[in-house]
Amino acid sequence: MWNFWQSSFVRSLILDSALFPAAVTLLMVVAAYYKTRKYPGWRSTFWAAAILAGFLVGYALTYRDFSFPPRTVLSWLPWLALVGGTVVAIADHRRYQWWRYGARGLIAGASAFVLLWPILRQETVPAAFLAWLTVAMLWSVLWFALTPDNRDQKPAGTTLFVGAVGLALVAPLLGSILLAQFGTALAVVLAVALVFSLLMRGSRWDSPSADVGVLILGNLMVDLRFYAGASMVVMGWLLVSLAAGAVVAGILQHRGHSGHWTVLAPGLISSLPMAVAGWMALQTYLASGGGY
């Protein structure tokens, strides 16, 4: 056990990608829960900030690059998360729903363009536009499907948690340890926020929290496909997993179900196609000789 802990990679994975992000998220959600009792309308914003802050702590300890302008695709991650999270949080406080939908579509489109730019500039204009449009549309549709209205978004949180775990498992099989660490950090902070909200009676998981999760996971999935070389088959199963969770959550909500089963069922169902994605990535890894 001591030799296991002596590994610098293991220590980094446990401390930098899990324990420190979890501690920051827990401190902030506890503070948000107790300090916003008089202003419940702001609790959702602080909850989303806790998830974002926890993830950025994991990013800072793992990658340590907050350069601006960003020097690499991964360097864009904190800035896109900060700007995108701020925009969707502001939109969530607007009176009309179309503000939220417009903000999500805008952030998805802009993020896709920024992340894909190194690839798009090497393509013809029609090919570049088609690639950007496909990614932006898939990102937007999944975002709308996972967080369709102002209801409690814990079911979306469990689906996003499964997606982050799946990405953390798939990425190292495709040769990207960094994305695996980022996926771990996201999964941990989502789990902390979800467990706390389930334990505290009357605690909601509002749209900004799910929005931040979709935004970060979307960034990581784009990197996984276009820069880590994930196959279309693997990415297809990852997308099916998220879509399955959204469909199950919608069905349960439509039928008026409530309670912990409504929260857990989308995650359980989405874990099935996520397992298939992991199995497909494992086959790719073994076929390549089992090395990086």
Backbone bond lengths (Angstrom), bond angles and torsions (degrees), N, CA, C in turn:
res aa  C-N    CA-C-N  psi(-1)  N-CA   C-N-CA  omega(-1)  CA-C   N-CA-C  phi
1 M - - - 1.466 - - 1.523 110.69 -
2 W 1.370 115.96 -40.78 1.457 119.54 179.52 1.523 111.10 -65.39
3 N 1.338 116.73 -40.91 1.458 119.67 177.63 1.519 111.38 -62.92
4 F 1.326 116.21 -35.26 1.463 120.74 177.00 1.528 110.11 -62.44
5 W 1.344 115.98 -42.94 1.468 120.09 -178.11 1.526 111.26 -72.20
6 Q 1.357 116.85 -24.87 1.456 120.76 -179.15 1.521 112.10 -66.70
7 S 1.325 117.30 -19.98 1.468 120.90 179.38 1.525 109.88 -66.06
8 S 1.335 116.12 124.40 1.466 120.08 -179.85 1.520 111.62 -63.24
9 F 1.343 116.40 -34.72 1.463 119.17 179.07 1.525 111.23 -65.86
10 V 1.330 116.55 -42.34 1.468 119.96 179.65 1.520 110.43 -64.28
11 R 1.340 116.77 -44.01 1.465 119.96 178.66 1.519 110.26 -61.20
12 S 1.322 116.33 -42.65 1.462 119.60 179.75 1.525 111.40 -63.47
13 L 1.339 115.86 -42.93 1.455 119.88 -178.98 1.524 111.17 -63.49
14 I 1.342 116.69 -42.75 1.463 120.53 -176.46 1.519 111.96 -75.78
15 L 1.341 116.57 -47.01 1.460 119.88 -175.72 1.528 111.96 -79.80
16 D 1.333 116.54 -55.43 1.462 120.60 -173.07 1.517 113.13 -73.58
17 S 1.328 117.41 -35.97 1.462 120.23 -175.00 1.523 113.50 -97.70
18 A 1.329 117.81 -10.70 1.465 119.40 -176.00 1.525 113.35 -129.54
19 L 1.314 118.01 -65.31 1.463 119.97 -170.80 1.525 113.16 -66.56
20 F 1.320 118.07 -48.21 1.461 119.99 -178.92 1.531 112.26 -65.53
21 P 1.339 119.43 -46.92 1.474 118.56 174.77 1.524 112.92 -59.63
22 A 1.340 117.01 -39.13 1.461 120.25 179.05 1.519 111.17 -63.73
23 A 1.340 116.96 -42.60 1.466 120.67 -178.99 1.528 111.17 -63.49
24 V 1.321 116.78 -44.48 1.465 119.94 -180.00 1.526 110.89 -63.97
25 T 1.322 117.11 -44.79 1.465 120.56 179.35 1.517 111.27 -62.45
26 L 1.324 116.95 -44.35 1.470 120.41 -179.10 1.521 111.26 -62.36
27 L 1.315 117.48 -45.43 1.462 120.47 178.90 1.527 111.33 -59.48
28 M 1.318 116.64 -41.42 1.460 120.05 -176.65 1.524 112.36 -74.43
29 V 1.345 118.37 -36.99 1.468 118.36 179.34 1.527 110.55 -71.89
30 V 1.332 117.02 -34.45 1.467 119.36 175.73 1.521 110.05 -64.08
31 A 1.337 116.13 -46.19 1.455 119.82 178.31 1.525 111.33 -62.11
32 A 1.338 116.40 -42.09 1.462 120.08 179.75 1.518 111.55 -64.03
33 Y 1.326 116.82 -38.51 1.465 120.75 -178.31 1.519 111.75 -65.44
34 Y 1.322 116.65 -43.41 1.464 119.97 -174.77 1.531 113.22 -88.53
35 K 1.316 117.26 -30.47 1.459 119.87 -175.85 1.523 113.74 -86.88
36 T 1.325 117.89 -11.98 1.469 119.42 -178.51 1.530 111.82 -110.17
37 R 1.318 117.75 18.98 1.464 119.62 178.50 1.522 111.74 -60.93
38 K 1.310 116.05 -35.42 1.459 119.36 179.10 1.522 112.26 -78.84
39 Y 1.314 116.60 -18.05 1.472 121.60 -178.91 1.533 108.66 -130.78
40 P 1.327 117.68 68.70 1.477 120.56 -175.48 1.518 113.37 -61.28
41 G 1.319 117.59 -23.44 1.455 119.76 179.99 1.519 113.56 -66.11
42 W 1.338 116.24 -21.22 1.460 120.18 -179.19 1.524 112.79 -94.85
43 R 1.342 116.72 -7.75 1.459 119.01 -176.75 1.526 111.69 -60.92
44 S 1.336 116.90 -39.85 1.464 119.70 -178.58 1.527 111.48 -61.93
45 T 1.345 116.17 -37.29 1.460 119.49 179.96 1.521 111.13 -67.25
46 F 1.334 117.22 -44.25 1.457 120.31 -179.92 1.534 111.39 -68.56
47 W 1.328 116.02 -32.46 1.467 120.12 177.62 1.528 109.68 -64.70
48 A 1.328 116.10 -44.80 1.471 119.75 177.60 1.524 110.55 -64.16
49 A 1.333 116.35 -38.00 1.469 119.90 178.35 1.524 111.06 -63.62
50 A 1.335 117.17 -34.26 1.465 120.52 178.65 1.524 110.69 -65.62
51 I 1.335 116.73 -43.18 1.468 120.61 178.58 1.524 110.40 -64.07
52 L 1.323 115.87 -43.89 1.464 120.72 179.91 1.527 110.82 -64.61
53 A 1.329 116.49 -44.74 1.466 120.05 -178.38 1.529 110.85 -64.63
54 G 1.326 117.36 -42.67 1.458 120.12 178.81 1.517 111.65 -60.48
55 F 1.335 116.21 -43.43 1.459 119.17 179.36 1.528 110.85 -65.62
56 L 1.330 117.44 -42.40 1.465 120.23 -177.99 1.529 111.56 -66.29
57 V 1.334 117.69 -29.45 1.460 119.88 173.69 1.532 109.53 -63.69
58 G 1.343 116.21 -44.93 1.457 119.88 176.27 1.525 112.05 -61.05
59 Y 1.335 116.45 -40.79 1.462 121.09 177.84 1.528 110.74 -62.78
60 A 1.340 116.25 -46.45 1.461 120.56 -176.88 1.522 111.59 -64.04
61 L 1.320 117.00 -39.78 1.462 120.29 -178.97 1.527 112.05 -74.25
62 T 1.329 115.98 -25.00 1.467 120.18 -176.85 1.522 112.65 -92.16
63 Y 1.332 116.41 -47.42 1.464 120.71 -171.57 1.527 113.04 -107.94
64 R 1.330 116.64 -32.95 1.471 123.03 172.71 1.527 112.90 57.26
65 D 1.303 117.43 40.02 1.466 119.84 179.61 1.524 109.75 -132.10
66 F 1.333 115.54 101.54 1.462 121.45 174.74 1.523 110.04 -113.62
67 S 1.305 115.88 31.66 1.457 120.09 -178.12 1.521 110.98 -63.54
68 F 1.334 115.05 147.02 1.470 119.57 173.36 1.529 108.69 -141.78
69 P 1.336 117.82 127.12 1.468 124.64 -1.28 1.532 111.51 -66.35
70 P 1.334 115.94 149.09 1.469 120.00 -177.49 1.519 112.12 -60.09
71 R 1.331 115.23 143.00 1.460 120.71 -177.13 1.519 113.17 -91.98
72 T 1.326 117.66 -23.15 1.462 121.72 -179.69 1.526 109.04 -134.18
73 V 1.321 115.89 171.82 1.458 120.41 177.85 1.531 110.56 -62.15
74 L 1.330 116.79 -42.63 1.459 119.76 179.47 1.526 111.80 -66.13
75 S 1.343 117.10 -26.02 1.461 120.00 178.96 1.527 112.11 -67.58
76 W 1.346 116.54 -19.17 1.460 120.14 177.96 1.527 111.98 -75.84
77 L 1.319 117.28 -19.82 1.458 120.97 -171.67 1.526 113.73 -55.21
78 P 1.333 120.92 -51.72 1.469 118.69 -178.93 1.515 113.55 -64.41
79 W 1.337 116.89 -36.10 1.465 119.37 -178.36 1.521 111.57 -71.38
80 L 1.321 117.13 -41.40 1.461 119.56 176.77 1.531 110.80 -64.93
81 A 1.332 116.42 -38.50 1.461 119.72 178.89 1.528 111.35 -66.42
82 L 1.330 116.70 -43.63 1.469 120.67 -179.28 1.523 111.47 -65.75
83 V 1.326 116.41 -50.69 1.473 120.14 -178.07 1.521 110.34 -66.80
84 G 1.333 116.70 -47.52 1.458 120.16 -179.49 1.509 112.12 -62.72
85 G 1.341 117.27 -43.52 1.456 120.44 178.86 1.519 112.38 -62.26
86 T 1.333 116.44 -38.35 1.474 120.44 178.71 1.519 111.20 -66.46
87 V 1.330 116.31 -43.46 1.468 120.39 -178.39 1.532 111.33 -63.47
88 V 1.343 116.97 -46.82 1.469 118.76 -177.70 1.529 111.07 -70.18
89 A 1.344 117.75 -30.03 1.460 119.91 176.94 1.518 111.03 -67.71
90 I 1.328 116.39 -40.83 1.465 120.14 176.78 1.519 110.59 -64.45
91 A 1.340 115.89 -44.11 1.464 120.29 -179.77 1.521 111.95 -62.64
92 D 1.341 116.73 -31.90 1.463 120.52 -178.73 1.521 111.78 -65.79
93 H 1.320 118.31 -24.83 1.462 121.64 -179.56 1.535 112.29 -88.85
94 R 1.314 116.84 -1.09 1.460 119.84 176.92 1.526 110.41 -77.67
95 R 1.310 115.28 156.48 1.458 120.36 -174.56 1.515 112.13 -71.60
96 Y 1.319 117.97 -36.64 1.457 121.25 -172.06 1.533 111.62 -99.41
97 Q 1.335 114.55 141.59 1.457 121.14 -177.39 1.523 112.61 -62.55
98 W 1.334 116.52 -31.76 1.453 118.20 -174.39 1.529 111.61 -64.66
99 W 1.331 117.75 -21.52 1.463 120.17 174.61 1.535 110.11 -61.47
100 R 1.332 115.19 -45.14 1.464 120.05 -179.34 1.523 111.56 -65.26
101 Y 1.339 115.79 -45.56 1.458 119.18 -179.49 1.535 111.47 -64.57
102 G 1.326 115.77 -41.65 1.456 119.74 178.84 1.522 112.36 -64.01
103 A 1.338 116.01 -40.74 1.470 119.92 179.65 1.518 110.92 -64.60
104 R 1.327 116.85 -41.42 1.463 119.84 179.74 1.527 111.20 -63.63
105 G 1.332 116.23 -47.04 1.462 119.57 179.05 1.515 111.71 -61.88
106 L 1.332 116.97 -41.27 1.468 121.15 179.92 1.521 111.22 -63.46
107 I 1.328 116.53 -47.12 1.461 120.07 -178.38 1.527 110.88 -66.65
108 A 1.327 117.81 -41.38 1.466 120.48 178.35 1.526 111.19 -61.42
109 G 1.333 116.44 -45.75 1.462 120.34 -179.98 1.515 112.82 -64.75
110 A 1.346 116.04 -45.33 1.462 120.03 -179.42 1.529 111.27 -66.08
111 S 1.329 116.81 -42.35 1.468 120.01 -179.83 1.523 111.14 -64.16
112 A 1.336 116.42 -42.54 1.457 120.27 178.65 1.526 110.82 -60.76
113 F 1.326 116.78 -41.65 1.468 120.39 -179.66 1.527 111.29 -64.13
114 V 1.336 116.04 -45.46 1.465 120.22 -178.41 1.526 110.75 -63.87
115 L 1.329 116.68 -46.34 1.462 120.19 -177.21 1.531 112.35 -67.98
116 L 1.328 116.56 -33.92 1.465 120.28 -176.39 1.525 113.39 -90.00
117 W 1.330 117.98 -6.13 1.449 120.55 -173.14 1.538 114.04 -54.27
118 P 1.348 120.16 -43.39 1.473 118.50 177.95 1.532 113.39 -57.67
119 I 1.316 117.07 -27.75 1.464 121.59 178.67 1.523 110.78 -88.22
120 L 1.335 116.69 -42.00 1.462 120.91 -175.83 1.523 112.32 -62.27
121 R 1.328 117.04 -36.61 1.465 119.18 -176.62 1.519 113.00 -70.24
122 Q 1.340 117.27 -12.15 1.457 120.68 177.31 1.521 112.76 -94.26
123 E 1.336 116.40 -5.64 1.457 121.17 -177.30 1.523 111.11 -102.79
124 T 1.327 115.53 167.00 1.455 119.86 171.36 1.524 108.75 -69.05
125 V 1.312 116.04 161.14 1.463 119.64 -177.22 1.526 112.20 -59.50
126 P 1.350 120.07 -47.19 1.471 119.21 178.55 1.526 113.02 -60.83
127 A 1.335 117.00 -42.75 1.464 120.20 -179.15 1.525 110.73 -66.97
128 A 1.324 116.94 -39.82 1.461 120.65 179.37 1.528 110.48 -65.85
129 F 1.314 116.21 -43.48 1.466 120.03 -179.81 1.525 111.13 -63.48
130 L 1.325 116.94 -42.12 1.454 120.82 179.92 1.527 111.11 -64.31
131 A 1.340 117.16 -42.28 1.465 120.75 179.22 1.522 111.02 -63.40
132 W 1.340 115.85 -46.38 1.473 119.81 178.94 1.523 110.44 -63.13
133 L 1.328 118.20 -45.21 1.458 121.69 -177.35 1.526 110.96 -62.53
134 T 1.323 117.06 -40.49 1.470 120.35 -179.99 1.520 111.16 -62.14
135 V 1.333 116.48 -48.51 1.461 120.29 -179.12 1.527 110.82 -64.92
136 A 1.334 116.24 -44.72 1.463 119.97 -178.63 1.531 111.71 -63.39
137 M 1.333 116.85 -40.35 1.466 120.09 -179.90 1.528 111.32 -68.26
138 L 1.336 117.27 -44.88 1.468 120.04 178.63 1.525 110.77 -60.99
139 W 1.312 116.07 -43.77 1.462 121.18 179.30 1.527 110.71 -61.47
140 S 1.335 116.58 -47.27 1.465 121.16 -178.34 1.526 112.28 -65.16
141 V 1.336 116.12 -45.00 1.469 119.87 -178.29 1.524 110.77 -62.57
142 L 1.327 116.84 -45.05 1.466 119.68 178.05 1.523 111.24 -63.62
143 W 1.311 116.49 -37.77 1.465 120.91 178.31 1.520 109.91 -61.92
144 F 1.330 116.85 -48.46 1.466 120.43 179.26 1.525 111.54 -63.51
145 A 1.334 115.99 -38.97 1.470 119.62 -178.04 1.526 112.27 -68.84
146 L 1.320 116.82 -38.33 1.457 120.22 -178.47 1.526 112.49 -74.10
147 T 1.312 117.46 -32.84 1.471 120.84 -178.25 1.529 109.36 -128.86
148 P 1.335 118.07 73.39 1.466 120.72 -170.61 1.525 115.41 -75.35
149 D 1.327 118.90 -24.09 1.464 119.66 -176.35 1.522 109.18 -156.04
150 N 1.335 116.08 -161.07 1.461 121.00 -175.43 1.524 114.13 -90.55
151 R 1.331 118.64 15.53 1.456 119.75 179.56 1.527 110.70 -71.90
152 D 1.322 115.31 170.40 1.451 121.07 176.41 1.527 109.09 -59.21
153 Q 1.332 116.28 126.93 1.469 120.78 -171.48 1.531 113.47 -99.72
154 K 1.332 117.85 20.75 1.469 118.23 177.27 1.530 112.61 -58.84
155 P 1.369 119.82 -39.62 1.471 118.28 176.38 1.528 113.11 -58.10
156 A 1.336 116.82 -38.86 1.465 119.53 175.64 1.519 110.40 -64.71
157 G 1.335 116.21 -35.59 1.455 119.88 178.90 1.514 112.98 -63.25
158 T 1.338 116.88 -40.77 1.470 119.03 178.82 1.528 110.96 -67.65
159 T 1.315 117.32 -37.75 1.467 120.28 177.43 1.518 110.82 -64.80
160 L 1.329 116.92 -42.57 1.460 120.52 178.20 1.523 111.30 -65.77
161 F 1.326 116.33 -35.68 1.468 119.97 176.51 1.528 110.46 -60.95
162 V 1.327 116.68 -45.88 1.468 120.46 178.11 1.529 110.14 -61.86
163 G 1.330 116.44 -40.75 1.460 119.75 178.10 1.516 112.58 -62.25
164 A 1.343 116.86 -41.29 1.465 120.41 179.01 1.524 111.30 -67.15
165 V 1.343 117.12 -40.34 1.463 120.61 177.29 1.525 109.94 -63.27
166 G 1.328 116.19 -44.63 1.455 119.81 178.83 1.517 112.16 -59.74
167 L 1.326 116.61 -43.27 1.466 119.77 178.77 1.534 110.61 -64.03
168 A 1.337 116.09 -39.95 1.467 119.88 179.58 1.520 111.52 -64.15
169 L 1.319 118.08 -29.60 1.458 121.64 179.16 1.524 112.14 -84.02
170 V 1.331 116.37 -35.84 1.464 120.81 -176.79 1.521 111.60 -76.41
171 A 1.326 117.36 -40.81 1.466 121.33 -172.62 1.518 114.06 -56.00
172 P 1.349 120.21 -47.64 1.471 117.42 -179.29 1.524 113.40 -65.78
173 L 1.329 117.23 -27.51 1.457 120.04 176.78 1.521 111.48 -67.99
174 L 1.331 115.35 -22.01 1.461 120.53 178.62 1.522 111.33 -99.64
175 G 1.327 116.84 4.34 1.458 120.99 173.98 1.507 116.01 96.72
176 S 1.338 118.92 10.44 1.461 120.39 -178.36 1.521 110.50 -115.32
177 I 1.328 116.52 95.03 1.462 121.37 177.72 1.521 110.59 -69.36
178 L 1.337 117.49 -36.43 1.462 120.90 -179.14 1.525 111.62 -60.70
179 L 1.331 116.44 -47.09 1.458 119.08 179.04 1.523 110.84 -63.99
180 A 1.325 117.36 -33.90 1.459 120.43 176.58 1.522 110.36 -63.26
181 Q 1.322 117.24 -41.03 1.460 120.84 178.96 1.531 111.12 -68.27
182 F 1.329 117.09 -39.80 1.463 119.77 176.91 1.531 110.82 -64.86
183 G 1.333 116.18 -41.25 1.460 119.99 177.56 1.516 111.46 -62.67
184 T 1.335 116.35 -39.26 1.459 120.38 177.38 1.520 110.94 -62.81
185 A 1.332 116.64 -45.43 1.464 120.51 179.61 1.529 111.07 -60.50
186 L 1.324 116.98 -42.91 1.465 120.00 179.44 1.515 110.98 -65.50
187 A 1.328 117.45 -43.82 1.463 120.77 179.37 1.520 111.17 -60.73
188 V 1.315 117.07 -40.99 1.467 121.32 -177.87 1.525 111.28 -66.36
189 V 1.332 117.32 -46.59 1.470 118.89 -177.64 1.530 111.08 -68.19
190 L 1.328 117.12 -35.83 1.464 119.75 175.98 1.527 110.42 -64.86
191 A 1.334 116.40 -41.27 1.465 120.57 -179.79 1.526 110.69 -63.61
192 V 1.326 117.53 -42.97 1.467 120.99 179.79 1.523 110.71 -61.42
193 A 1.324 116.55 -47.47 1.463 120.06 -179.32 1.526 111.27 -64.97
194 L 1.323 117.13 -39.28 1.470 120.74 -179.90 1.524 111.70 -67.40
195 V 1.319 116.66 -47.71 1.464 120.01 -178.43 1.523 110.43 -62.19
196 F 1.321 116.97 -42.67 1.463 119.74 178.95 1.526 111.19 -62.35
197 S 1.331 116.88 -42.92 1.462 120.25 -179.22 1.524 111.69 -67.67
198 L 1.344 117.17 -30.37 1.468 120.12 177.47 1.528 111.52 -74.12
199 L 1.324 116.68 -34.56 1.461 120.60 -178.26 1.524 112.70 -76.43
200 M 1.331 117.02 -31.97 1.464 120.92 -177.84 1.525 109.36 -91.62
201 R 1.295 116.52 110.79 1.458 121.90 -176.64 1.526 110.36 -60.37
202 G 1.311 114.66 135.84 1.459 120.39 178.55 1.511 114.29 80.90
203 S 1.338 116.87 4.70 1.462 120.34 -178.99 1.524 109.35 -87.47
204 R 1.321 116.49 123.23 1.461 121.68 179.92 1.521 110.44 -95.01
205 W 1.335 113.80 159.19 1.466 122.09 173.69 1.519 104.70 -118.10
206 D 1.328 116.31 92.62 1.462 119.73 -169.78 1.524 112.40 -83.53
207 S 1.327 113.84 176.25 1.468 120.74 -172.42 1.522 114.90 -55.17
208 P 1.342 121.02 -42.74 1.472 118.23 -178.62 1.518 113.85 -56.93
209 S 1.340 117.33 -34.55 1.465 119.76 178.81 1.522 110.59 -64.54
210 A 1.328 116.73 -47.56 1.462 120.39 178.00 1.525 110.90 -66.06
211 D 1.333 117.36 -36.25 1.464 120.68 178.89 1.523 111.33 -60.23
212 V 1.322 116.55 -43.96 1.469 120.51 178.92 1.527 109.86 -62.96
213 G 1.333 116.95 -41.46 1.458 120.51 178.25 1.514 112.36 -61.79
214 V 1.334 117.24 -45.47 1.467 121.10 178.75 1.524 110.64 -63.33
215 L 1.317 116.36 -41.05 1.464 121.05 -178.38 1.528 111.34 -62.61
216 I 1.330 116.88 -48.02 1.464 119.84 -178.44 1.526 111.04 -69.52
217 L 1.319 116.77 -45.28 1.466 119.67 -179.85 1.521 110.83 -62.81
218 G 1.327 117.45 -38.27 1.459 120.61 177.31 1.518 111.86 -61.29
219 N 1.332 116.71 -43.15 1.470 120.46 176.02 1.522 111.39 -57.80
220 L 1.319 115.85 -46.24 1.465 120.10 -177.44 1.526 111.42 -66.93
221 M 1.335 117.24 -36.64 1.460 119.77 -179.84 1.524 111.77 -69.41
222 V 1.334 117.54 -36.41 1.467 119.96 175.35 1.524 110.00 -62.94
223 D 1.322 116.54 -44.23 1.468 120.01 177.61 1.525 111.21 -62.24
224 L 1.334 116.18 -39.88 1.458 120.34 -179.49 1.523 111.46 -62.40
225 R 1.309 117.29 -41.25 1.470 120.87 -177.04 1.527 111.96 -75.39
226 F 1.324 117.15 -48.38 1.455 119.36 -168.20 1.527 113.74 -95.11
227 Y 1.325 118.10 -18.75 1.461 119.40 -177.32 1.528 113.62 -120.96
228 A 1.337 117.22 -22.88 1.463 119.86 174.62 1.522 111.60 -97.81
229 G 1.337 116.88 -7.93 1.460 120.75 173.84 1.509 116.04 80.07
230 A 1.341 117.77 24.89 1.463 119.83 176.60 1.526 109.92 -62.18
231 S 1.319 116.63 138.57 1.467 120.76 -178.26 1.527 110.64 -72.95
232 M 1.320 115.52 162.42 1.456 120.54 177.73 1.524 110.73 -63.34
233 V 1.329 117.12 -31.82 1.466 120.37 179.42 1.528 110.36 -65.09
234 V 1.332 116.09 -48.49 1.469 120.38 179.05 1.520 110.70 -61.22
235 M 1.327 116.89 -46.61 1.466 119.86 -179.71 1.521 111.16 -64.57
236 G 1.337 115.85 -36.29 1.461 118.94 178.17 1.522 112.02 -60.28
237 W 1.332 116.58 -43.86 1.468 119.71 178.71 1.525 112.05 -68.38
238 L 1.322 117.55 -34.43 1.466 120.06 175.20 1.526 110.61 -62.26
239 L 1.320 116.38 -43.12 1.465 120.69 179.01 1.524 111.09 -67.85
240 V 1.324 116.95 -39.37 1.465 120.71 177.33 1.525 109.97 -61.40
241 S 1.312 116.47 -38.61 1.461 120.42 178.97 1.530 111.27 -60.03
242 L 1.314 117.15 -47.49 1.458 120.66 179.76 1.527 111.25 -66.03
243 A 1.337 115.64 -41.59 1.462 119.33 178.98 1.522 111.43 -64.04
244 A 1.332 117.59 -39.00 1.468 121.38 179.71 1.518 110.87 -62.46
245 G 1.331 116.45 -42.34 1.457 119.76 177.31 1.515 112.09 -61.97
246 A 1.340 116.42 -41.03 1.463 120.11 179.24 1.525 111.40 -65.35
247 V 1.333 117.40 -40.79 1.466 121.33 -179.81 1.520 110.84 -64.88
248 V 1.318 116.82 -46.17 1.469 120.73 -179.69 1.527 110.52 -62.37
249 A 1.320 117.01 -43.23 1.466 120.27 178.13 1.520 111.18 -60.94
250 G 1.346 116.62 -41.33 1.458 120.46 178.89 1.521 112.55 -64.60
251 I 1.328 116.84 -41.27 1.470 120.74 179.48 1.527 110.96 -64.22
252 L 1.326 116.76 -45.93 1.462 120.46 -179.41 1.522 111.06 -64.62
253 Q 1.332 115.87 -39.24 1.466 119.13 178.18 1.522 110.57 -65.79
254 H 1.325 117.23 -41.98 1.467 121.17 -178.94 1.523 111.91 -63.32
255 R 1.338 116.31 -34.38 1.462 120.25 -179.75 1.523 113.26 -86.25
256 G 1.304 116.26 2.39 1.453 119.87 174.13 1.515 115.24 79.85
257 H 1.314 118.13 17.57 1.463 120.58 178.42 1.528 110.27 -72.76
258 S 1.322 116.03 151.60 1.457 121.16 177.73 1.523 108.96 -147.55
259 G 1.321 116.32 175.04 1.460 120.66 -179.96 1.515 112.18 98.34
260 H 1.325 115.04 -176.65 1.458 120.79 -175.59 1.524 112.41 -64.64
261 W 1.339 118.20 -30.17 1.461 120.05 179.18 1.522 111.14 -61.88
262 T 1.313 116.66 -37.92 1.460 120.79 178.69 1.519 110.81 -63.39
263 V 1.323 116.96 -31.86 1.466 121.50 179.79 1.525 111.07 -78.35
264 L 1.335 116.45 -41.46 1.459 120.25 -172.55 1.523 113.72 -83.15
265 A 1.339 117.13 -32.00 1.467 120.38 -174.87 1.532 113.61 -57.71
266 P 1.347 120.24 -45.21 1.474 118.29 178.70 1.523 112.97 -58.85
267 G 1.340 116.55 -38.49 1.456 119.59 178.77 1.516 112.17 -67.22
268 L 1.332 116.56 -40.16 1.460 120.33 179.76 1.525 111.36 -64.47
269 I 1.325 116.03 -44.16 1.470 119.69 179.75 1.528 110.90 -67.10
270 S 1.320 116.78 -42.64 1.472 119.31 -178.22 1.528 111.85 -68.06
271 S 1.333 117.45 -21.08 1.468 119.71 179.49 1.532 112.04 -68.93
272 L 1.335 117.69 -21.98 1.467 120.14 -179.26 1.529 111.87 -67.92
273 P 1.340 119.58 -56.44 1.474 118.05 175.48 1.526 112.52 -65.18
274 M 1.347 117.47 -26.30 1.463 119.01 176.78 1.527 110.36 -65.70
275 A 1.334 116.42 -37.25 1.465 120.09 176.78 1.527 110.84 -64.32
276 V 1.327 116.72 -36.93 1.468 120.31 177.31 1.525 110.14 -64.44
277 A 1.338 116.50 -41.47 1.469 119.94 177.30 1.523 110.66 -60.45
278 G 1.338 116.70 -42.36 1.457 119.86 177.71 1.519 112.34 -63.54
279 W 1.324 116.30 -40.05 1.466 120.72 179.20 1.523 110.37 -65.09
280 M 1.339 117.47 -41.20 1.461 120.86 178.69 1.528 110.87 -64.58
281 A 1.343 116.07 -40.32 1.469 119.45 178.03 1.522 110.69 -65.69
282 L 1.330 116.86 -36.63 1.463 120.68 177.85 1.527 110.71 -64.26
283 Q 1.331 116.82 -40.64 1.464 119.86 177.85 1.523 111.03 -62.53
284 T 1.330 117.03 -39.72 1.457 121.42 177.28 1.526 110.36 -62.96
285 Y 1.328 115.37 -42.44 1.472 120.75 179.93 1.529 110.98 -63.21
286 L 1.328 116.82 -44.86 1.466 120.39 -179.06 1.531 111.04 -68.34
287 A 1.326 115.80 -36.71 1.457 119.24 -180.00 1.531 112.14 -67.00
288 S 1.346 116.37 -27.00 1.450 120.16 -179.76 1.533 112.33 -84.05
289 G 1.317 116.52 -1.02 1.452 120.52 178.63 1.513 113.78 105.67
290 G 1.336 116.63 0.53 1.458 120.24 176.60 1.495 115.03 72.79
291 G 1.341 117.50 28.08 1.466 120.03 178.42 1.509 110.81 -139.05
292 Y 1.327 115.98 167.46 1.472 120.60 -179.74 1.517 109.76 -96.59
